[in-house]
Each structure stands twice: as structure tokens, then as C-alpha cells.
């Protein structure tokens, strides 16, 4: 049974049983600060489980795209781990519970194929339940599962959560016995390769906090309603129904694997058994390739671009693991142009948008592979140098610092460092490498936590939301209003009052203050409550529906329950609104000139300025930027009406409204139109007419990552003031050069060229001056136990390259049959440096330049036996350096 057919049957089964079919949310978990990607089918339904929002349906069914990366190193080694997977799920929001979920799952799993089911043999299905869940145990017994095939398991296996504070509950899992050829008998506790889990029924009834692991958390209390969340792994069910050993061999993955095997000349499965622990290393690598290429396709398809942070870094790591695995198997050419189209053809039956958008997807993927291949070449050169230095120094292991530098700075994989070092007979300090990696992760984790909400968990916010419901935002139509203070929150939670000097968070019942979101900066302003006044410093929405004002009490006292007057800084709001409308116009105009793939990847709308990030594989020509700017300003001159309205998501798509990659939209959306020119889904504030923007001036365009460019621009008076300053500057230059303004650029370019030519001529003269005395210095060489030694201070002003060249030039003037050592010291910025050059005859006497430098600098410095250098000592130490080298020669 094809994977697409399994998906269709699952949806049809639950739709026939009163469930609403809900489309998959995009992979990037944009609305959840705790997740990089959607990692479970229930993520988009969390607000319903927590009671934050009323679900529009009592029952739902979906097939959700998911990404999980914690077990990325296990991909290919087991039959259970895949980076990208699809989770079939059915959900109940306070309607049915265990007595409904269990029969639904059993019916679909065991019903015959002819009757629309999956046709699994009931005698080969095992069920697990939580330790004390007698209710679920009893339902399984009544369903017909014998006692011997129902297993009670603890929190680690049968208590489900997302691994973060939020909804959770006990679960019941279904396993299918694939037979003795896959492992030992005895049920899932004995062998989870033979007994393959294919469905997890979660009985969502608790909210948890203080989560440190799957087994350590605190149950805060019961959820408002008992809910059902189930997950049936689509790939796992496909592997069972298609009779293959693992998820890498199903119809949506196997063709990628086969193409990789064809490229590398491998024969998949030739040296492996059925069980995962019987896999040949080549087969493991082929599975990694297939899994990661498909994952990269899905991530780029959902708007993620390779980068060095967050989601982009995960994508980059996945792609590089796939490319590296192909090379380890023997294919040294570009691999993704051979593999990605196969992945597209596998997934397009379920996700046709992948085929329609493949030009954009492939442009990012192929550019990333080219960049990584360049990294591999550069990294290999650096690693070879490090290995040579380590061996020359008599070391047996490459330092953890060097391995970490290769990984962190150059993106060079640690497994490649280990492999190449081993080929050269060296170990790698893996403990040191892991320690540095752990330090980096700790810093990144602390940084990420610092950027999140001020509360360690969201329970304080949720309790306020539960008590009063969503906050009403009135800022689209007003800039001030009377409101009631619903709650005062400190760092330790709710407070009854705040006094002068306190930094607190206020929740009002209604507010004109816009909470930061969609790239738009928050409103600032004042809230007056009784005899107290607070200055609003920031506005955020930590949980959907709750607008929180972060503020400082300027005077008096503020108490919960009091009525006050909230007023935003209206001039700031108008400036931000102008920037936001300008961003829409720049977005649309970029697409007009660069094509539909130039989609927004981020933005900042601030007073008088904007920053717009967009996806494109190459830079934007200056002439195109000029055309974009001109067309945007022509729209301003047309003074088009800006209109916002609420409509259904389907209608918004029908009329061509742009939606951003990765955003999750509800059934009702807000559309902002600028005449017929631009139409986009947006929750931000805007001007009434395009003419109110006045002027848009694009300042710059640059790269901020692989496949992502950034435009920065000024709007309104900020743009006018900038142009006024530019005009004054050009006028002053024109006056100095005594030419018309339009000739200033040519004259400046001419001046710069002349200065560069003069600098080159000075460099030549300086080098000639420095090198002119090389023969004289060589002729004055001092004899130190049979070694011709020249120890001198470089002429004043000699650059680093000049010093090295002088040392080599003097060495070349010494008779080659006589051992010769040249030491040239130099002063720069109050520091002393030293270059030592040794000829071949001196090398035969056991003298090495790097050893002599280390003797002078107490073990520091480096280079080769022929030429080495060191530095960093106070310049007063310079004479001592030359004497130390002479002494080392005498003692050698």
C-alpha cells in the first residue's frame, strides 16, 4: 500500500467518524518560542488543549509534517529514527476520551484492506499502558487484546509531553510484531526493532511545569478538559504494510536511497540482515543520505534557508551530513542535483507545491552544496597544516582546540577530522573537542533563554488569560482609551500593586498598544492609573491572546482592578505604520523584478526606517535596486488607498494575498491591500493612503546568509533628511574639486586610484630600502660554534612581510655549504617580534627555526623548521631575543 494511500485512508476513516480534516501546519514553529520546528502532530492544537482558545471543532484529524533532531546521530542505525516524518493524528477537545480513542485505533488498524482499513493481523499487535492506568488496560481487554500482549510501562515510555512546560498525560502505544527474523521474542520491552511502535494514543489531561527530562517534571494540575491526541507514524505504518525492514525503504524514501547507491557504486542490502543492528556501514550511510535529502527538501519547501543560527543551522547540518555521506561512499561530484529531483518526485503526490516551487528549492540546495564543497577544500588544507605542525612537534594527537576551530569556524565535520587524522597516524583530543562544544551549547542555550519571556514558564501568563480571557486590541482605530488593569506581574508572578521605581508587567482588559510581532516594533507610551503613572517600555504577547505591557512606575502606585487611561506615542506609531506599509511595497516590488521566489524571510518596521530580508539565491544588481526604489515611489505618488479587512484564509488565497512562509494562520485572516498593487496577510498597523509615506530611500542591499539578502531603507522625513545631508556632502565635494556635482564620483574614483598607486610605489621603495642591506648583513655574520649567525633589528617602519622577506634574503646570501641562522627582530606598537630563518646546512646540524623561536618566547611562537616567527613581548625585550637565539645555537 502506497504511503499516499495510507494517508488517504487515515483521513477518510476519521472524517467518517465526525472529525474535521485540518491541513498540516508549516514545519517552522513560528508561534512557539520553545520549538524550532513542529515536532508532533498536536503542536498546532496546543491552545485548544490548554483552553486558551475555543476550538472551532470538537474532533479533528490531520497528517502533520514533523522534524525531530535530538536523535540525528541515530538516523540510519535503527528502524525507528527519521529526521523528517509525517504524523497521522486524531484529536478530541473535551469530547471523547480513552473509551473512544482506543476503539477508533483498533478498528482502522485491524479492519480489512477491502473495507478501507490497514488489515493488520490482530494476533501480532501488542499494547502498552501507563503503570497505573487500569482504565486503558480494561478497554484493551474488552477490545480483545489478551492480557499477555498488554504491557505496563513507566514515565519514560508511557507518559507523553513535548519535553517543555505544557499539556501532557499518560499514553497507550500500539506495537506490531514483525517476526523472529527481526529480533528476540518477548514484546516491546525486549526488542523495539522486532516489535515496531506504530501508534501512540495520548490521554491529555494534565499541565506540567519544571520539566528537566521525560521522567522529571511537576504536574501543575488538570487541564480544563480531558483531550485526546494520537500519533500514528505514517512512515512506520508504510514500512509495515509495504513489507520492508525500515522507514528508509518505503516508497517515499527508497528511490532516493537507490539513486545514491547507483551514484556510489554500492548495492544496498547486500551485506546487511533484516534487523537494524545487522546493518553494514555503507547501508547506514545510504539511509542517512535518503533521510536527510528528503528532510532538506521539506524544510526549504516550507521557507527555511541554510544558515548559521536556529532553523537555518539545523538545515545546514542535515544537508552537510548528507553530502559528506555521499563523499564517504565514493562520489566526489555534486550530489544534490542528482538526488533532490528524486526526492521531489517521491513527495510531490502528497505535497504538489514541492514540484511547483522546485526552482526556488533547488537554487538554495545547490548553492549550499557548492559552499560546503569549498569549505571541505579549505578545511582540508588547514587540517593538513595542523597535522604537519603536530607531527613536527612530536605530538600524537591533534588538539581539541584545533578540531573545534575547524568545526566551528570553517564548518568542517568532526568525523572528517577524525578520519583524516587517523590516516596520518594521529589521534584527536575528542574530550577537549566535546568540552568546547558543550561550552558553546551552554552559551547558546543561555542566550536563547535570555531572549525568551521574562518568566521561566508561562503559567503566570496562562493563569491571567484563563481568569479574564483574551485582551482586546483597539489600536487599529484609536491611540488612547480607558482600560482596567487586570493584573500586575513581577518577576515572581502576580502582585497586588506596584510602586514608584518598580519594573512590572501590566495586563489591561483592552489596549491600544500594539504588541511586537510580524516585524513591527511595539508601541510605547503612558498608562495613568489613579494617582500612579507608568511608562510603557515594551509590549509583548507571550501567549496567544494575552497582551502584556512591560513598564516602569514613574510615580504613585498601580493596583490590579483599577481603571486607568492608556495612551500610545502617536507620532512613533505613525512613523512605524509608514515603515510597515513601505515594507509591503518593497516586498511586492522585489517580487515584480526578481520573481515569485523573492519571498519575505524577515523584517523590522521601526520609526522612519525598515529592514526587509528576502529569499534569493544571488545578489541584486544596483540597477535593479534603483528600479525597485523608483517603482515604490511611483506608488506613493499615486496615493493609493490602504485598506484592511478580515476574510477567510481560502478567500484570501483566492484573491492572491501573499502569506509568509512558516506562518500559521487561522480560518479568519486580516488582509492589507495597497490599492491593487500589493495584497498581503498582515496583523500590523498601516497608513490610510500610500502618499502618506512621503518618500522611500533604499540605503543598502547585502547578504545575511546563504540565499537570504537584506534591504535597508528610510521612510518619510528620515529619507528626506538623509537625502538633504547627501546633497550637502556632494555639493561640498563639488566645490573642493571645482567640478559639477555629476562629475564628483569620477573625480573621487580618480583620487582613490592615484592614492592606491602611490601606496604601491611606497611599498616597493620601502622593500628596496629594507632589502638593500641584505648582502652587507650576511657578510657580517658572526661565527657561533661553526654556525654563521646574523642577529639584527629590522629598519624602522618595516612591515611584517618585509621582516620575513629580509630574513630569507639574508639567509640566501650566506654560503649554502655553511650552516646559517638569521634572526631579525622588529618593533611595532610597543611590542617586539622575531623572525628566524635557517638554511639546509644548519638543519643538518639539528637546528630548527621553530625551536629557536620557542626558546626566545618561552615555548610560544610557531612555524616550520626553515622559517618561524613569534611576538607579543614588550619592545624592551628585543635585544634579549637576539641574544637568546645566539645562546640556543651555541648550546645545540
Number of C-alpha atoms within 10 A of each C-alpha: 16 14 21 16 12 20 20 14 16 24 23 15 18 22 17 9 11 13 20 19 17 13 11 19 21 23 27 24 20 16 15 16 14 15 16 18 23 22 23 22 26 23 18 19 15 14 18 21 31 23 17 20 17 12 16 11 14 17 22 23 26 26 25 27 23 25 21 16 16 8 10 15 12 16 21 25 20 19 23 20 21 26 22 23 23 23 25 26 26 28 30 26 24 19 13 15 19 21 13 13 19 18 15 15 20 19 15 20 23 16 16 14 14 8 9 16 18 22 16 18 13 14 13 13 23 24 25 27 25 22 15 12 15 12 11 21 22 13 16 25 13 11 13 11 19 13 13 10 18 20 18 17 18 14 15 12 18 23 21 21 24 16 18 18 22 22 25 26 25 23 26 28 23 23 21 25 24 17 12 11 11 21 19 15 15 13 22 23 13 12 15 19 23 26 26 25 23 22 24 22 27 25 23 30 21 23 21 21 21 14 18 12 11 16 15 13 16 14 17 15 12 16 20 16 17 19 27 28 26 27 23 23 22 23 28 28 26 26 23 21 17 17 13 15 20 25 28 30 22 23 20 26 22 20 19 29 25 20 16 27 22 13 18 17 12 16 14 18 13 11 12 16 14 17 18 20 14 13 18 16 14 21 22 21 24 28 30 28 30 27 28 25 30 26 22 27 24 24 27 23 23 20 21 25 27 26 19 16 12 14 20 20 15 21 24 23 19 23 25 22 21 25 24 22 20 25 15 14 19 12 18 14 13 15 19 23 14 14 21 22 17 22 26 24 16 18 21 14 14 14 15 12 14 22 16 11 14 17 11 21 26 20 15 22 25 17 16 22 20 14 11 20 17 12 16 18 11 14 21 17 12 15 20 15 11 17 23 15 17 16 15 13 13 9 14 14 17 22 20 19 17 19 24 24 15 21 19 15 9 15 18 23 19 17 12 17 22 17 13 17 19 13 9 12 11 18 18 21 18 18 11 16 20 15 14 18 16 12 12 13 12 12 12 13 12 11 11 13 15 11 10 13 14 14 16 15 16 15 18 16 23 20 13 18 23 15 11 14 16 18 19 14 19 15 19 14 9 14 19 20 16 18 21 19 21 20 26 24 24 20 13 10 14 18 15 12 16 23 18 15 14 16 20 23 26 26 23 27 20 20 27 22 30 28 23 17 16 16 17 22 22 21 25 23 20 21 26 22 23 14 10 18 23 29 19 26 16 19 22 20 17 20 20 16 17 25 28 26 29 21 23 21 22 17 16 16 19 26 20 20 17 14 18 20 17 24 21 23 15 15 10 17 25 18 22 28 25 31 30 32 28 29 28 24 25 25 22 24 22 24 17 13 14 14 13 14 16 22 22 26 19 16 19 20 26 22 22 22 24 26 21 22 23 22 23 24 22 14 13 18 9 11 9 13 19 13 14 22 20 16 16 24 22 14 16 20 15 12 18 18 15 19 15 21 10 12 13 14 18 11 13 20 13 9 9 12 19 20 19 18 19 20 17 16 14 9 10 13 18 20 21 24 21 23 16 9 12 19 23 21 22 21 16 23 21 25 22 18 18 26 20 17 26 16 22 28 21 20 12 12 19 13 17 13 15 21 21 24 22 21 20 18 22 23 28 21 15 18 20 16 13 14 13 11 11 12 13 11 12 17 18 14 19 19 13 10 14 12 13 12 15 11 14 20 13 10 15 14 11 11 12 12 12 12 12 11 12 12 12 12 12 12 15 12 12 17 18 12 14 20 21 13 14 20 15 11 21 22 14 12 18 17 14 16 11 13 20 21 24 26 23 17 16 21 18 10 13 19 18 15 9 20 26 22 18 26 27 24 20 25 27 18 15 23 14 13 10 14 22 30 34 31 32 25 26 22 23 15 7 10 15 20 25 29 27 32 31 27 25 18 17 23 16 10 11 11 23 24 27 27 22 30 31 18 17 23 20 9 13 15 21 19 19 18 21 18 20 23 24 21 21 14 16 14 19 12 12 21 14 12 25 22 14 16 25 23 15 15 20 13 9 9
